[in-house]
Amino acid sequence: MTIKNIFKDNMLLYSVYALLVNVNKSVSHSKNIIAKEKNIADFVTNIDFRVEQMLVSGLREIADIPCLTEESNQYIDGSSYWVIDPVDGTTNLIHEYPSFCVSVAKVENGVTEYGFVYNLFSKELFIGIRSQGAYLINTRSARAKAIQVSDVYCLSDSLIGFGCPYDKTKTDKIFEVTNKILKNCHDVKRNGPASLDICYVASGRIDAYYELDLKEWDYKAGKLILEAAGGRITDWNGENIQQNTNNVAASNNKIHEQLLKYLGNID
């Protein structure tokens, strides 16, 4: 499959793709990373702000609607808007751990129509299109393929990802549930960031993922990509994801209820 097969005559898709590639080129050679701690172990860098500025400017040219962003505009009034996490995985970026990404979603009349998650290190771009499917593009080679979730039906046969909240008072909770899950699956992985891990569920690399306290910019794009690939995402009680902060469970759908049995029993 080629990129042309995915974009066809969809100028919006191509325009966002081109913008993300240009953003990546602009920041890929940045050596001077200046980090500032927003909260305990929650960092922001000059790269975050630079990427956010480029995305807001570029996306508003593609579709002139408000931008909900992690760093500078966390609240908007309206049902049509862009959702931007300029760098999901800032701590990884600071430490040069090769897993950090840009996450962009386009919401129209309250419905997410497009999702983009771009790994700035590997150059892998995950795309979700509502009612059309999910795709993975290697922007180095321009190769593309449709993706779908795994066919694992038992938690005992699964590989599970998880994340840790910035609020360190809640780490006991996440490790308590992880200890129980680890004893009942093949293995657990702590990679980060959330949006990328959700895409790894969508592409079948892992079978499920869970984390506490995710915000809209953390999961919005990944949620659409996962659902377009046949997966399921809910809160820890199996309810629909809301726009505010959520405890998120994402899976291939086949082991979702099995996963929730562990998550729902944690106070």
C-alpha positions as CSV (number, residue, x, y, z in Angstrom):
1,M,0.0,0.0,0.0
2,T,1.2,3.5,-0.8
3,I,0.5,6.8,0.9
4,K,-1.6,7.8,-2.1
5,N,-3.9,4.9,-1.4
6,I,-4.7,6.3,2.0
7,F,-4.9,10.0,1.1
8,K,-6.7,9.6,-2.2
9,D,-8.4,12.9,-2.7
10,N,-8.5,13.8,1.0
11,M,-6.5,17.1,1.1
12,L,-6.9,17.4,4.9
13,L,-5.2,14.1,5.5
14,Y,-2.3,15.0,3.2
15,S,-2.0,18.5,4.7
16,V,-1.7,17.2,8.3
17,Y,0.7,14.5,7.2
18,A,2.9,17.1,5.5
19,L,2.7,19.4,8.5
20,L,3.8,16.7,10.9
21,V,6.7,15.7,8.7
22,N,7.8,19.4,8.5
23,V,7.5,19.8,12.3
24,N,9.7,16.7,12.7
25,K,12.3,18.0,10.4
26,S,12.3,21.3,12.2
27,V,13.0,19.8,15.7
28,S,14.9,16.6,14.9
29,H,18.3,18.3,15.0
30,S,17.6,20.4,18.1
31,K,20.4,19.8,20.6
32,N,19.6,22.5,23.1
33,I,16.7,21.2,25.1
34,I,15.6,23.5,28.0
35,A,13.4,21.7,30.5
36,K,11.2,23.2,33.2
37,E,9.3,21.3,35.8
38,K,5.5,22.1,35.8
39,N,4.8,19.8,38.7
40,I,6.7,17.0,40.3
41,A,8.2,14.8,37.5
42,D,6.0,16.6,35.0
43,F,8.2,18.6,32.6
44,V,7.8,20.9,29.6
45,T,10.6,21.9,27.3
46,N,11.3,24.6,24.6
47,I,10.6,21.8,22.1
48,D,7.0,21.4,23.4
49,F,6.3,25.1,22.9
50,R,8.0,25.2,19.5
51,V,6.1,22.2,18.2
52,E,2.8,23.5,19.7
53,Q,3.3,26.9,17.9
54,M,4.0,25.2,14.6
55,L,1.0,22.9,14.9
56,V,-1.5,25.6,16.0
57,S,-0.4,27.8,13.1
58,G,-0.4,25.0,10.5
59,L,-3.6,23.3,11.7
60,R,-5.5,26.6,11.8
61,E,-4.6,27.1,8.1
62,I,-6.0,23.6,7.3
63,A,-9.2,24.1,9.2
64,D,-9.8,27.4,11.1
65,I,-11.2,26.0,14.3
66,P,-10.0,26.4,17.9
67,C,-7.1,24.3,19.2
68,L,-7.2,22.5,22.6
69,T,-3.5,22.1,23.6
70,E,-1.7,20.7,26.6
71,E,0.6,23.6,27.2
72,S,-1.2,26.9,26.4
73,N,-5.0,26.4,25.9
74,Q,-6.5,23.6,28.0
75,Y,-10.1,24.8,27.8
76,I,-12.2,25.6,24.8
77,D,-15.9,26.3,24.2
78,G,-17.2,24.6,21.1
79,S,-17.9,21.2,19.5
80,S,-15.4,21.5,16.6
81,Y,-11.8,21.8,17.4
82,W,-8.2,20.4,17.1
83,V,-6.8,18.5,20.0
84,I,-3.0,18.8,20.3
85,D,-0.3,17.2,22.5
86,P,2.8,18.7,21.0
87,V,5.2,16.2,22.7
88,D,3.7,13.3,24.4
89,G,6.5,11.7,26.3
90,T,8.5,14.8,27.3
91,T,10.4,13.0,30.0
92,N,11.5,10.5,27.4
93,L,12.6,13.3,25.1
94,I,14.7,14.9,27.9
95,H,16.5,11.6,28.6
96,E,16.8,10.7,24.9
97,Y,14.7,7.6,25.4
98,P,13.4,6.9,21.9
99,S,9.7,7.0,22.5
100,F,8.0,10.4,22.2
101,C,5.4,11.6,19.8
102,V,3.1,14.3,18.5
103,S,-0.6,13.6,18.9
104,V,-3.3,15.5,16.9
105,A,-7.1,14.8,16.6
106,K,-9.8,16.7,14.7
107,V,-13.2,16.9,16.3
108,E,-16.2,17.9,14.2
109,N,-19.5,18.6,16.0
110,G,-18.4,16.6,19.0
111,V,-17.2,13.5,16.9
112,T,-13.6,12.7,16.4
113,E,-13.1,12.4,12.6
114,Y,-9.3,12.0,12.4
115,G,-6.5,11.0,14.6
116,F,-2.7,11.3,14.0
117,V,0.1,10.0,16.3
118,Y,3.6,10.5,15.0
119,N,6.6,8.9,16.7
120,L,9.3,11.6,16.3
121,F,12.1,9.1,16.7
122,S,11.1,6.1,14.6
123,K,9.2,8.3,12.0
124,E,6.1,6.0,12.3
125,L,2.8,7.8,11.8
126,F,-0.4,6.2,12.9
127,I,-3.6,7.5,11.3
128,G,-7.2,6.8,12.2
129,I,-10.1,7.9,10.0
130,R,-13.6,7.5,11.4
131,S,-15.6,4.7,9.6
132,Q,-12.7,4.1,7.2
133,G,-9.9,2.4,9.2
134,A,-6.5,2.8,10.8
135,Y,-3.1,2.9,9.1
136,L,0.6,3.0,9.8
137,I,3.0,5.0,7.6
138,N,6.7,4.9,7.8
139,T,7.6,8.4,6.7
140,R,11.2,7.5,6.0
141,S,10.3,4.9,3.3
142,A,6.7,6.2,2.4
143,R,5.5,2.6,3.0
144,A,2.0,2.3,4.4
145,K,-0.3,-0.5,5.7
146,A,-3.6,-1.0,7.3
147,I,-3.5,-2.0,10.9
148,Q,-5.7,-4.0,13.2
149,V,-5.7,-5.2,16.8
150,S,-4.4,-8.6,17.8
151,D,-6.3,-11.9,17.8
152,V,-5.4,-12.8,21.4
153,Y,-8.5,-14.0,23.3
154,C,-7.1,-14.8,26.7
155,L,-5.4,-12.4,29.1
156,S,-3.0,-15.3,30.0
157,D,-1.6,-15.2,26.5
158,S,-1.3,-11.4,26.3
159,L,1.4,-8.7,26.4
160,I,0.1,-5.7,28.4
161,G,1.3,-2.1,28.5
162,F,0.8,0.3,31.4
163,G,1.6,3.9,32.3
164,C,2.3,5.7,35.6
165,P,0.5,8.9,36.6
166,Y,2.4,12.1,37.3
167,D,0.7,12.1,40.7
168,K,3.2,10.0,42.7
169,T,0.7,9.4,45.5
170,K,-1.1,7.1,43.0
171,T,1.8,4.9,42.0
172,D,1.0,2.4,44.7
173,K,-2.4,1.9,43.1
174,I,-1.0,1.4,39.6
175,F,1.7,-1.1,40.8
176,E,-0.8,-3.0,42.9
177,V,-3.0,-3.7,39.9
178,T,0.1,-4.3,37.7
179,N,1.4,-6.9,40.1
180,K,-1.8,-8.8,39.8
181,I,-2.0,-8.6,36.0
182,L,1.7,-9.6,35.6
183,K,1.0,-12.8,37.3
184,N,-1.8,-13.6,34.9
185,C,-0.3,-12.6,31.5
186,H,2.8,-13.2,29.4
187,D,4.4,-9.9,30.5
188,V,3.8,-6.2,31.1
189,K,5.7,-3.3,29.5
190,R,6.2,0.3,30.7
191,N,7.1,2.3,27.7
192,G,5.2,5.5,27.3
193,P,3.8,7.8,26.1
194,A,0.1,7.0,26.4
195,S,-1.0,8.0,22.9
196,L,1.8,5.8,21.4
197,D,1.0,2.8,23.6
198,I,-2.7,3.0,22.6
199,C,-1.5,2.9,19.0
200,Y,0.6,-0.1,19.8
201,V,-2.6,-1.8,20.9
202,A,-4.2,-0.7,17.6
203,S,-1.4,-2.3,15.6
204,G,-1.3,-5.5,17.6
205,R,2.1,-5.0,19.1
206,I,0.6,-5.2,22.5
207,D,-2.9,-6.5,23.5
208,A,-4.0,-4.0,26.0
209,Y,-2.9,-0.8,27.9
210,Y,-4.1,1.0,31.1
211,E,-3.2,4.2,32.9
212,L,-4.5,6.6,35.5
213,D,-5.4,10.3,35.0
214,L,-5.2,10.8,31.3
215,K,-6.5,14.0,29.8
216,E,-8.2,14.6,26.4
217,W,-4.9,15.4,24.6
218,D,-3.4,12.2,25.9
219,Y,-5.9,9.8,24.4
220,K,-8.1,11.6,21.8
221,A,-6.2,10.7,18.7
222,G,-5.2,7.3,19.9
223,K,-8.8,6.4,20.8
224,L,-10.0,6.9,17.3
225,I,-7.0,5.0,15.8
226,L,-7.7,2.1,18.2
227,E,-11.4,2.0,17.5
228,A,-10.8,2.2,13.8
229,A,-8.5,-0.8,14.1
230,G,-11.1,-2.8,15.9
231,G,-10.2,-2.1,19.5
232,R,-12.0,-0.8,22.5
233,I,-11.3,1.9,25.0
234,T,-13.2,2.7,28.2
235,D,-12.6,3.9,31.7
236,W,-11.6,1.4,34.4
237,N,-15.3,0.7,35.1
238,G,-16.1,-0.1,31.5
239,E,-17.9,3.2,30.9
240,N,-17.4,5.5,27.9
241,I,-14.5,7.9,28.0
242,Q,-15.5,11.4,29.0
243,Q,-13.8,14.7,28.0
244,N,-12.3,15.2,31.5
245,T,-9.6,13.3,33.2
246,N,-10.0,9.5,32.9
247,N,-8.5,6.3,34.1
248,V,-8.2,4.6,30.7
249,A,-8.3,0.9,29.7
250,A,-7.5,0.2,26.0
251,S,-7.5,-3.3,24.5
252,N,-8.0,-5.5,21.4
253,N,-11.6,-5.8,22.6
254,K,-11.3,-9.6,23.0
255,I,-9.6,-9.4,26.4
256,H,-11.3,-6.2,27.6
257,E,-13.6,-7.6,30.2
258,Q,-10.8,-9.8,31.5
259,L,-8.7,-6.8,32.0
260,L,-11.5,-4.8,33.7
261,K,-11.8,-7.5,36.4
262,Y,-8.4,-6.4,37.7
263,L,-8.8,-2.7,37.2
264,G,-12.3,-2.4,38.6
265,N,-11.4,-4.0,41.9
266,I,-8.9,-1.3,42.8
267,D,-10.2,1.5,45.1
